[in-house]
Amino acid sequence: MNLKDVALLKWDDLQEDRFKFKRSKTRRTSKKPRIIEVFLDAYHVDIIDRYGTNKRSQYVFLSSTLLQHH
């Protein structure tokens, strides 16, 4: 998962033990973008808990203000 995909990760993408996303890099070049599913372990959950925004924000790690230029 590249940094842009991490920045664009939304709370709606997360489920209890996994999250799903479409790669930003191939989003416009593929006719049917592949959905990637990542299973979360305790390490991933700890990172989200430590560095994630509050759930009122749309994005997990960054504010929407920083993402306006993506």
C-alpha positions as CSV (number, residue, x, y, z in Angstrom):
1,M,0.0,0.0,0.0
2,N,1.6,3.3,-1.0
3,L,1.4,6.5,0.9
4,K,-1.3,8.1,-1.2
5,D,-3.6,5.1,-0.6
6,V,-2.9,5.4,3.2
7,A,-3.8,9.1,3.0
8,L,-7.0,8.4,1.1
9,L,-8.2,5.6,3.5
10,K,-11.6,6.4,4.8
11,W,-13.3,5.2,8.0
12,D,-16.0,3.7,5.8
13,D,-13.3,1.4,4.2
14,L,-12.6,-0.2,7.6
15,Q,-14.5,-3.1,9.0
16,E,-13.8,-4.9,12.3
17,D,-10.9,-7.0,11.1
18,R,-10.1,-5.7,7.6
19,F,-10.2,-2.8,5.2
20,K,-10.8,-2.6,1.4
21,F,-9.4,-0.1,-1.0
22,K,-8.8,0.6,-4.7
23,R,-5.2,1.6,-5.6
24,S,-5.0,5.3,-6.5
25,K,-2.1,4.5,-9.0
26,T,-4.3,2.3,-11.1
27,R,-7.7,3.8,-10.5
28,R,-7.8,5.7,-13.8
29,T,-5.8,3.3,-16.0
30,S,-7.9,0.1,-15.3
31,K,-11.3,-0.4,-16.8
32,K,-12.3,-2.4,-13.7
33,P,-10.1,-1.4,-10.7
34,R,-9.3,-4.3,-8.4
35,I,-10.5,-4.0,-4.8
36,I,-7.7,-5.0,-2.4
37,E,-8.6,-6.5,0.9
38,V,-6.2,-6.2,3.9
39,F,-6.7,-8.1,7.1
40,L,-5.8,-6.2,10.3
41,D,-3.8,-7.6,13.1
42,A,-3.0,-6.1,16.5
43,Y,-0.1,-4.1,15.0
44,H,-2.3,-2.4,12.4
45,V,-5.1,-1.7,14.9
46,D,-2.5,-0.1,17.2
47,I,-1.3,2.2,14.4
48,I,-4.8,3.3,13.6
49,D,-5.6,3.9,17.2
50,R,-2.5,6.0,17.8
51,Y,-2.3,8.0,14.6
52,G,-5.8,8.0,13.2
53,T,-8.1,11.0,13.3
54,N,-11.4,10.9,15.2
55,K,-14.2,9.1,13.5
56,R,-16.0,12.3,12.7
57,S,-13.4,13.0,10.1
58,Q,-14.0,11.2,6.7
59,Y,-10.3,10.1,6.4
60,V,-8.5,7.9,8.9
61,F,-5.1,9.6,8.9
62,L,-5.3,13.1,7.4
63,S,-7.8,15.9,7.4
64,S,-9.8,16.6,4.2
65,T,-8.1,20.0,4.0
66,L,-4.7,18.3,3.2
67,L,-6.3,16.0,0.7
68,Q,-8.0,18.7,-1.5
69,H,-5.1,18.6,-3.9
70,H,-5.1,14.8,-4.5
